[in-house]
Amino acid sequence: MQSRYELIIYWSDDDQCFIVEVPELQGCMADGSTYREAVKNVEVIIQEWIETARQLGRPIPEPAGKLMYA
């Protein structure tokens, strides 16, 4: 399943991999050795984040689309 949450993707020299953060889901992030692998991995993590939030009775933010940063 492909989510509609905004993803921030960048290369980490320290980790030697791509990092993907999901700003709307606190603490939700993944990595991968390639750009595509990182995005594929974060899709799994997003679903796990949502399942865990449901189990704990926590609110699940709706995807807001493009976020604005200063």
Backbone torsions as a table, in degrees:
resi	resn	phi	psi	omega
1	MET	NA	137.2	178.6
2	GLN	-100.3	126.7	-179.2
3	SER	-84.8	172.4	179.4
4	ARG	-115.5	15.5	178.1
5	TYR	-78.4	148.3	177.4
6	GLU	-69.5	139.4	178.2
7	LEU	-116.8	138.2	171.9
8	ILE	-110.5	120.0	-174.0
9	ILE	-121.0	130.6	178.5
10	TYR	-151.5	158.8	176.4
11	TRP	-86.5	135.7	176.6
12	SER	-109.9	112.3	175.8
13	ASP	-64.2	-36.9	-179.4
14	ASP	-62.4	-42.3	-177.0
15	ASP	-94.7	-12.9	-177.1
16	GLN	55.6	46.8	177.3
17	CYS	-159.0	167.8	173.4
18	PHE	-83.2	138.2	177.2
19	ILE	-112.0	137.7	176.5
20	VAL	-123.2	124.7	176.2
21	GLU	-112.3	147.0	177.1
22	VAL	-117.7	92.4	-171.7
23	PRO	-58.7	-29.8	-177.2
24	GLU	-76.1	-17.2	179.7
25	LEU	-116.0	98.7	-173.0
26	GLN	-50.8	124.4	177.3
27	GLY	80.4	1.6	-177.5
28	CYS	-85.5	116.3	179.2
29	MET	-159.4	161.6	178.5
30	ALA	-150.9	175.8	177.2
31	ASP	-141.5	173.8	176.9
32	GLY	-170.9	157.1	-178.5
33	SER	-74.8	-20.1	173.7
34	THR	-125.6	163.1	177.8
35	TYR	-56.2	-50.7	-178.3
36	ARG	-63.6	-40.2	178.9
37	GLU	-63.3	-40.8	179.7
38	ALA	-63.2	-43.2	179.1
39	VAL	-66.1	-42.3	177.9
40	LYS	-60.2	-43.9	180.0
41	ASN	-64.2	-40.8	-177.9
42	VAL	-69.2	-28.4	176.2
43	GLU	-61.5	-39.4	176.7
44	VAL	-65.9	-45.1	-177.9
45	ILE	-64.8	-37.3	177.1
46	ILE	-59.4	-46.4	-179.8
47	GLN	-63.7	-39.8	177.4
48	GLU	-66.2	-38.5	178.3
49	TRP	-60.9	-46.4	-178.7
50	ILE	-65.1	-44.1	178.8
51	GLU	-60.8	-42.7	179.5
52	THR	-65.1	-43.7	178.6
53	ALA	-60.0	-42.2	178.4
54	ARG	-61.5	-46.0	-179.2
55	GLN	-61.6	-34.1	-179.2
56	LEU	-89.4	-1.1	-179.8
57	GLY	72.0	23.3	-179.8
58	ARG	-90.4	152.4	179.3
59	PRO	-68.7	147.0	178.0
60	ILE	-113.7	113.4	-178.2
61	PRO	-63.2	142.0	172.1
62	GLU	-76.0	143.7	176.0
63	PRO	-58.7	127.7	-176.4
64	ALA	-94.5	-11.1	-175.7
65	GLY	87.0	-150.9	-175.4
66	LYS	-62.9	126.2	177.0
67	LEU	-95.9	154.8	179.6
68	MET	-108.0	132.1	178.0
69	TYR	-121.0	146.8	178.1
70	ALA	-79.4	NA	NA
